[in-house]
């Protein structure tokens, strides 16, 4: 089976968008790199990679820790990722597969 040449968009992601690309998109919203309506549907891999680099550069400013974000960004992070988690849970994702080997 051939992989798609373009990204399906956050709204069409598996696991309710709880994928590495989905998390990058939500972080891009947090840092206002992207408008919160931008789901990256139709983007190619180079565009997603460029977005990842921009998001990583922003996280580097805060030591890659939510606890180091200024209040405004911390609140935006909690809202955006909280909404993402809620949508993912409604889509049937609960994250068990990510923690199954942590016994």
N, C-alpha and C positions, 0 to 999 in steps of 0.2 A: 504494500500500500504506500502510495506517495504521500509525503508530508505536504501540508498546504504551504504555498509560497508566501502567503500573507497571514498576519495574525487575525484571529477570528473576532477579536474584540472582547473586552472585559465582560460584557453582558452575556457573551456566549461561551465563556470559559467553563471547563470542567471544575468540579468541586466548588461551585459557586464563586469562582474567581480566586480561590485560595491556592494559587500557583505562584511560582517565582515571578513570572511576568505580571500577574495580577497585583502582587505585593509592590512591585516596582511602580506600576501605574498609580496605585493609591499613595505611595510615597511621593511621587511626582505631583500629585494633587496637594499633599501636605505642604510641600516646598513651593507651591505655585509655579512649578515648571510647566504644568499643563492645567488648563481649565478643568474643573471637575466634571464637565460634560464630555470631555475627550476620553474615549474608551480605546483608542488606538486601533480600531477596526480597520483592516485593510493595510496596516503598516507592514513593511518588509522587515527582515531581520536586522538590517543595518540601522533602521530607524529605532527599533527596540533597543539595540545595543547602544546607540547614541544616548537614548533616554537613560539607560542604566548608568552610563558614565556620568551624566549630569546629576542623577540622584545620588550616586556614590560620592561625588564631590561635595554635595550639600551635607550628607551624613558625616563626612570627614571633619567638617567644621565643628561638629558636636560630639566627636569621639565615638560616633556610631551608637550613641546611647540616647534613648528617649528621655531619660532622666536629665540629660544635659540640654535639652531643647528649652528655649525661652518659653514663658507661659503661653503666648499666643500660638506658637507652633505645637506645643504639647497639647493644648486644647483641640487644635485642628486635627492632630494625629489621633487623639482619643476618639473624636467624632467620626472621622473618615474610616479608620480601621475598625471601630466599633460597629458602624453601619455595614462594613464589608463582612465582618464576622457574623452579624445577624443574618444577612442575605445568604451567606454560605451555609449557615445552620439550617435555614429554611429550605435550602436546596439539598439538604441531606448530608452536608459535610460537618464532621465534628472533630477532625484532627487526630483521631486515634492512630491512623497509620503513620503519623509523624512521630509518635511517642511510643509505639509498640515495643521497640527494642531498648527502652530505658528502664528496665526492671532492675 
